[in-house]
Amino acid sequence: MRHEVLRWADVDKLIDMLIPQLRAAGPFDSILMITRGGLIPGGLLAEALDIQHVLTAAVDFPATESAGLLAWPTFLQFPSSSLLFERRTLVVDDVWGSGRTSSAVKGRAQSAGSTPFTCVLHFNPYRSLFSKAEPDFYGAVTDAYITYPWEVDRGLRGIAVGDPEAN
């Protein structure tokens, strides 16, 4: 699998790609950031789009061999329906890989009476479990495993960190 290590300047470019798309489709009444990956891009977008109603959702998919990728999510944290009801909500995560997390959060927000829209920095259509679904907004399409600048200190799964320009 190809691997990319992004710098903050790369993230800025992705945010700059998303802002015009989001402004054209907006306004949004709230932003729902998926922890942990969606916190930083969601914060940047909330600031740029002046979204004051900021919420978080934490989702866990149990790693069970029998269920595999079909496991049902556990919502560790989710805003009450009253915080989402009748709001155009931007659901933000860092990447759409399998698509399970963004889709689960979008579905739950929709069931709370929200009109949700998914937004990610990277969309990987090659890993998505959904043939007809994709994020409503994305900064770039990729087939790589992405490491964001806020993840570097947490380890890179055995990948040496060096100057990306040298590769």
C-alpha positions, 0 to 999 in steps of 0.5 A: 500500500502506498503511503503519504505523510502530509505536512501542515501546508498540505492540510491547508491546501485541502482546506482551501479546496473545501472552503469554496465547495462548502460556501457554495452549498452552505450555509451550515447551521452546525458542524459534527466532528468525528473523533479523533480524525475529524477534530482538526479539519472540523475545527479549521472548517468551523473557523473558516465558515464561521460555524458556531454550533460545534459538536462531536461524535465518537464511534467504535466499530468492534474488531470481531472476526465473525462480523468483519467489516459488517460490525455494527457501530457503537456510539461512544459519544453523540449529541442529543437529537435536540442539538441536531434537529432541523439543522444543516449539519456538516459531518467532518472526518479526516478520511473516507476509507471504508466509509463506515464511520461517516455513513454511520454518523450521517445516518444517526444525524439524519434520524435525529432530524438533521440534514447532514452532509459528509466532508473529508480531507481524503476520499479513497474510493478503492477502499469504500464499502459503498459502491454508490455512496461517497462523501458529499465534499472532499479535498482529494481522491487517494489510494494511499494510506495517509498520515496527517501532521497531527498523527506523526508523533503517535507513530507511523506503523513502522514507517520511517519518517524523513523528508517527504521531498527526498522520496 
